[in-house]
Structures are given as C-alpha cells and as structure tokens.
C-alpha cells in the first residue's frame, strides 16, 4: 500500500511520519501532552511534529516508537524520511513553486463546529460497518469546500509487531472499505491524503460531477459517510477523537445478541491519563441485536473516548 521510499518526496515522507505517529498515539489512547511527557519532550513538541512544523529527527522517532510500542512502524517511517532527505540533498536545486500548498485543514477564515457527532458501528459476525453522521456549522467568514476524515484500524492493539506484520501482508484496501459519503442528498467526491496499510486520511469534497455545494458562513449541514472493515483487520475497540469544537458526541454499538457482548470504555484528555468513562454505555436489547449507546455533551477539545468489547460466547475471537 505504501509507496517505496525511493518514489516519495521529502514532504511526502515527513507527512507519512507525522501520520504514523498520530495513528499510533490514537491507537494507544494517549494525548499529545502524555506522549511528550513519556518521551521527555516539551509538551508542544509532539503537536509541532504532527502538524509538520518540526521535521522528524532520529531521537524523536526512536523515543516515539518505544513510548507507543509501535513495533518499529514509526522508526521505519523515519527511515523513509531520512532516505528521501539524503536523496534530495544530492539533487540539483529546483526553483520553488510560485504558490506553496497551504497546510491549513480547511480554508483561511473558516471555523468549523460540530453540532452533533453520531457514530453507529454495526457488526454482523464477520465485518464491521461504521456510519458517521455529523452536523457541521461554519462559524467563519469563508466557504468550506472539504472535510478531512481518518480511518485507522489495529487488529492486535496489544501486539504492534504482529499488527504491522499482519497489515503488510493484508493491507486495508479501498475496495473492501466501500467508502460512501453524502451531503444534502448529493454524493461527495473523495480525495486521498494518506494511504497506508492500516491508516487512511481522506478529504470529503463538497462537490461532485454534477456541481458544487460548499458550506457557507453561518450555514449548518449534515454529512454522512460509511465504510466496512472485516474483523480480520479490526480489533475489539473503537475510538473517537475530538478534533473540532463539538457540542454533542454519541456512539452506538450494535452486535448480534447471541455473541453475548460486553462493553466498557475509557477517556483521555490533554492533561489526564486514561480513566473510566464518567457515565456507562447504556445497554438495550432489540430482537437479535444487543446495542450499547454512550452520549456526552460538550466534550473537551482533543479528548479521546475509547470503547472496547468482548464476546463472551466466542472467546476464541478475543484479542490478546
């Protein structure tokens, strides 16, 4: 799934490194502040690396890989970056482009607020289908024309080397994801930003071949996207990270009742380590389904909420 290191630019390699750090930090449920503390860095340093303001260093890559128990995945990304950097220094200088690509996530003058964030994860015994619905409000002064989403999986979160080996042999593919996205009844075009074995970042564009439908200042709109991952690539966990100001966050898990599922969860903030959710997921049984719903209002920015589960009627499927 990854491009070979000799085929990528220094910028692409740096972005790949930053994405790998962010992925493993989210898998481990660690805040940027907690990771920086574990590595002995200034609290702002991890944020600067993930945003691209600081370039990868050998020391940072080594310590991050150790702190996140990433099974050398982060270290390999640093190797890709270093190879790209060395190649670039041996090439003739080329003129800088007349206009540099902006790293701002949306548009200058934009300010997105999530009025409602609702996740529905359904499991049929062999595959998960995640449906995300978000009510977005543009509180800025410029139209918003795209929205960034992340898809991150980890089959064996307690065994990173096993996970990395598994995904190198069986990478997550676009065909199996069957990603769909809609807004105002219109299909949204998609544009991949990062395409890794177990991690994707995708721009959902407010346009399609029939026209454009940007989110204008003062407007609110629902977007919905969904994708599928088999249980051979998705472990028994689901995490929500609060990256934008959010007014309400809701997660619903739906499992076959005959599997006798149990669910628990933890939350992590910029200043606190993982602790149990302040309120429990609420269980409800509906025919052949057992559902668990968890809701919180005005979650803290950068907080992470992680739900985990176990199927008591199928212990051989439990993740070690």
C-alpha distance (Angstrom), angle and dihedral (degrees) to the residues before:
residue distance angle dihedral
X1 . . .
X2 3.82 . .
X3 3.76 121.0 .
X4 3.79 113.6 -113.7
X5 3.78 112.8 -98.5
X6 3.81 92.1 -114.1
X7 3.82 89.6 59.4
X8 3.79 99.3 53.6
X9 3.79 132.2 79.3
X10 3.79 126.0 -124.7
X11 3.81 89.5 -104.7
X12 3.80 92.5 51.1
X13 3.80 91.4 47.7
X14 3.82 91.5 49.8
X15 3.81 90.5 49.7
X16 3.80 89.9 48.8
X17 3.80 90.8 51.6
X18 3.81 92.3 49.3
X19 3.81 91.3 48.0
X20 3.81 91.4 50.4
X21 3.80 92.1 51.8
X22 3.80 91.0 48.4
X23 3.80 91.9 48.0
X24 3.80 95.1 51.9
X25 3.79 92.4 42.7
X26 3.80 89.4 55.2
X27 3.80 92.5 44.7
X28 3.80 88.9 54.1
X29 3.81 92.2 45.1
X30 3.82 93.0 -124.6
X31 3.78 126.5 147.6
X32 3.80 119.5 -132.9
X33 3.78 88.8 -109.9
X34 3.81 92.4 51.9
X35 3.80 92.2 49.0
X36 3.80 92.1 48.5
X37 3.79 89.9 50.5
X38 3.82 91.8 49.7
X39 3.81 89.6 51.3
X40 3.81 95.6 44.0
X41 3.82 93.5 -116.7
X42 3.79 131.1 132.8
X43 3.84 109.5 -85.3
X44 3.80 92.6 -114.4
X45 3.80 95.6 51.4
X46 3.81 97.8 81.8
X47 3.80 89.7 50.2
X48 3.81 90.5 52.0
X49 3.82 91.8 50.1
X50 3.82 94.2 48.2
X51 3.81 91.6 48.0
X52 3.81 92.7 48.6
X53 3.81 96.0 -114.7
X54 3.81 90.1 116.9
X55 3.79 120.7 43.0
X56 3.81 120.6 -132.0
X57 3.79 118.1 -86.6
X58 3.79 129.9 -163.3
X59 3.80 92.5 -118.2
X60 3.80 93.4 48.9
X61 3.82 92.1 48.3
X62 3.80 93.1 49.6
X63 3.80 95.1 46.4
X64 3.81 94.0 43.2
X65 3.80 91.5 50.8
X66 3.80 90.5 50.6
X67 3.82 95.9 43.8
X68 3.82 92.4 48.6
X69 3.81 94.8 39.1
X70 3.80 87.6 -131.3
X71 3.79 97.6 163.8
X72 3.84 93.5 -120.7
X73 3.83 92.7 -56.5
X74 3.82 92.3 121.9
X75 3.80 91.2 41.7
X76 3.82 90.6 55.0
X77 3.82 90.5 51.2
X78 3.78 88.9 54.0
X79 3.81 88.4 51.0
X80 3.82 89.6 54.0
X81 3.80 89.5 50.3
X82 3.79 93.6 48.1
X83 3.81 92.5 49.4
X84 3.81 91.1 49.4
X85 3.81 90.8 47.9
X86 3.81 93.0 50.4
X87 3.80 91.7 48.4
X88 3.79 91.0 50.0
X89 3.82 92.8 53.0
X90 3.80 89.8 54.7
X91 3.79 93.6 53.7
X92 3.79 127.9 83.9
X93 3.77 113.0 -94.8
X94 3.81 114.9 -101.2
X95 3.79 126.1 -153.7
X96 3.78 114.9 -92.3
X97 3.82 114.5 -108.4
X98 3.76 115.9 -97.1
X99 3.81 91.3 -118.2
X100 3.80 124.3 29.8
X101 3.78 121.6 -139.2
X102 3.77 111.8 -103.9
X103 3.79 117.4 -123.1
X104 3.78 93.8 -157.6
X105 3.79 109.0 119.9
X106 3.78 97.4 -129.9
X107 3.81 127.6 -2.9
X108 3.77 133.6 -40.4
X109 3.78 107.5 -92.7
X110 3.81 94.0 21.1
X111 3.79 124.4 125.1
X112 3.79 119.0 -177.4
X113 3.79 123.8 -157.7
X114 3.80 122.9 -173.7
X115 3.79 107.1 -139.6
X116 3.80 93.1 -177.2
X117 3.81 130.6 7.8
X118 3.80 115.6 -169.8
X119 3.81 124.2 178.2
X120 3.80 123.1 -172.2
X121 3.81 116.0 -171.7
X122 3.81 113.7 -171.9
X123 3.80 124.4 -171.5
X124 3.80 122.6 -165.8
X125 3.79 97.8 -174.5
X126 3.80 96.8 -86.6
X127 3.83 109.0 34.2
X128 3.80 139.9 30.7
X129 3.80 123.5 -134.4
X130 3.79 114.6 -164.0
X131 3.80 119.3 -162.5
X132 3.81 116.9 -170.6
X133 3.81 121.5 -167.0
X134 3.80 119.4 -175.0
X135 3.79 131.2 179.1
X136 3.81 104.3 -149.2
X137 3.79 126.1 -165.9
X138 3.79 124.2 -165.2
X139 3.81 106.9 -142.6
X140 3.79 93.6 170.1
X141 3.78 134.3 85.6
X142 3.83 101.7 -107.8
X143 3.82 132.9 64.9
X144 3.81 116.4 -100.0
X145 3.78 114.6 -135.2
X146 3.83 103.2 176.2
X147 3.81 142.5 29.2
X148 3.81 126.2 -153.1
X149 3.82 121.7 -134.7
X150 3.80 132.2 -179.9
X151 3.79 130.0 -144.5
X152 3.80 113.4 -166.3
X153 3.81 128.2 166.6
X154 3.80 135.7 178.4
X155 3.80 120.4 -176.9
X156 3.79 96.0 -171.4
X157 3.83 107.3 27.4
X158 3.79 91.9 172.1
X159 3.80 93.1 52.5
X160 3.84 111.6 46.7
X161 3.79 96.2 175.1
X162 3.79 89.9 54.5
X163 3.82 90.6 47.4
X164 3.80 93.5 49.0
X165 3.80 92.2 48.5
X166 3.80 90.3 47.1
X167 3.81 94.5 52.1
X168 3.78 94.5 44.2
X169 3.79 87.6 57.6
X170 3.82 95.0 36.8
X171 3.82 109.3 26.3
X172 3.77 121.4 -171.2
X173 3.82 106.6 -101.7
X174 3.78 132.4 -156.0
X175 3.81 91.2 -127.1
X176 3.79 93.9 58.6
X177 3.81 92.8 43.3
X178 3.80 90.6 59.4
X179 3.81 88.5 -164.2
X180 3.81 115.3 -160.9
X181 3.81 128.4 -179.8
X182 3.79 132.9 -177.6
X183 3.80 138.9 178.6
X184 3.81 127.3 -178.6
X185 3.80 88.2 -5.6
X186 3.81 90.6 -56.9
X187 3.78 127.5 116.3
X188 3.82 112.1 -114.2
X189 3.77 119.2 -136.3
X190 3.82 116.2 -125.4
X191 3.78 132.0 -139.3
X192 3.81 120.8 -172.9
X193 3.80 116.5 -132.6
X194 3.83 99.5 174.7
X195 3.80 124.6 16.6
X196 3.82 111.9 -174.0
X197 3.78 133.3 155.8
X198 3.83 93.4 -97.4
X199 3.80 103.2 6.9
X200 3.80 132.9 64.0
X201 3.80 133.1 177.6
X202 3.79 115.2 -164.8
X203 3.79 134.0 -176.5
X204 3.80 112.0 -139.4
X205 3.81 105.2 -151.8
X206 3.77 124.0 -147.1
X207 3.79 91.8 -132.3
X208 3.79 143.2 61.5
X209 3.80 138.1 -176.0
X210 3.82 89.9 -71.5
X211 3.79 98.3 53.6
X212 3.81 150.1 -63.6
X213 3.81 129.4 -71.1
X214 3.83 108.0 179.0
X215 3.79 122.7 -176.6
X216 3.80 104.4 -110.0
X217 3.83 126.3 -153.9
X218 3.79 111.3 -76.5
X219 3.81 93.8 17.1
X220 3.81 128.1 118.3
X221 3.80 124.2 -157.6
X222 3.79 139.0 173.4
X223 3.78 118.4 -123.9
X224 3.78 123.4 -172.9
X225 3.77 129.8 -167.0
X226 3.79 132.8 170.8
X227 3.79 139.3 -175.7
X228 3.81 139.8 176.2
X229 3.81 130.2 -129.5
X230 3.79 124.9 178.8
X231 3.80 118.4 -125.8
X232 3.79 87.9 -115.3
X233 3.84 85.7 72.9
X234 3.81 103.9 28.1
X235 3.79 120.3 70.1
X236 3.80 126.1 -151.3
X237 3.80 97.0 -80.0
X238 3.80 141.7 81.4
X239 3.78 125.6 -167.2
X240 3.79 133.8 -165.1
X241 3.79 119.2 -160.1
X242 3.82 119.3 -163.8
X243 3.81 104.4 -135.7
X244 3.81 98.0 155.8
X245 3.82 131.9 39.5
X246 3.80 103.0 -79.3
X247 3.79 129.4 -167.7
X248 3.81 99.7 -168.2
X249 3.79 132.5 10.7
X250 3.80 123.0 -166.2
X251 3.81 131.2 179.6
X252 3.79 125.0 -173.7
X253 3.80 124.1 -174.9
X254 3.81 120.3 -165.8
X255 3.81 119.8 -167.6
X256 3.82 135.0 168.3
X257 3.81 105.1 -89.5
X258 3.81 92.9 -138.9
X259 3.83 89.0 67.9
X260 3.83 88.6 63.8
X261 3.83 94.9 -137.5
X262 3.81 124.3 -161.6
X263 3.82 122.8 -163.9
X264 3.81 135.2 -160.9
X265 3.79 134.5 164.3
X266 3.80 149.0 -160.0
X267 3.79 136.1 -156.0
X268 3.80 130.8 -147.6
X269 3.81 129.0 -168.9
X270 3.80 135.5 -172.5
X271 3.79 89.9 -93.5
X272 3.82 104.5 29.8
X273 3.77 136.3 61.8
X274 3.81 122.4 -125.0
X275 3.80 113.8 -60.5
X276 3.82 133.8 167.0
X277 3.78 117.1 -76.4
X278 3.80 110.6 -90.3
X279 3.80 90.4 -126.9
X280 3.82 126.1 30.5
X281 3.80 125.8 -115.6
X282 3.81 107.8 -99.5
X283 3.79 115.6 -124.8
X284 3.79 123.7 -144.7
X285 3.81 129.9 171.8
X286 3.79 120.6 -143.3
X287 3.78 114.1 177.0
X288 3.78 109.2 -67.5
X289 3.82 93.0 -5.5
X290 3.77 131.2 83.6
X291 3.79 112.2 -159.0
X292 3.79 131.8 -165.2
X293 3.81 120.5 -163.8
X294 3.78 127.5 -170.0
X295 3.83 124.8 -179.8
X296 3.80 133.8 179.2
X297 3.81 131.9 177.6
X298 3.83 125.8 -135.1
X299 3.81 96.2 -4.3
X300 3.79 115.5 -160.0
X301 3.80 116.9 -94.5
X302 3.83 111.1 -99.3
X303 3.82 91.8 16.6
X304 3.80 117.0 140.8
X305 3.78 124.7 -149.3
X306 3.78 117.2 -164.5
X307 3.80 125.0 -169.1
X308 3.79 120.3 -167.3
X309 3.78 132.2 -176.0
X310 3.76 145.2 -171.3
X311 3.80 130.5 -156.0
X312 3.78 105.5 -136.9
X313 3.81 92.6 -170.0
X314 3.81 91.6 54.2
X315 3.81 106.9 41.3
X316 3.80 93.3 160.8
X317 3.82 87.7 69.9
X318 3.79 94.8 55.5
X319 3.79 115.5 118.0
X320 3.79 117.9 -120.0
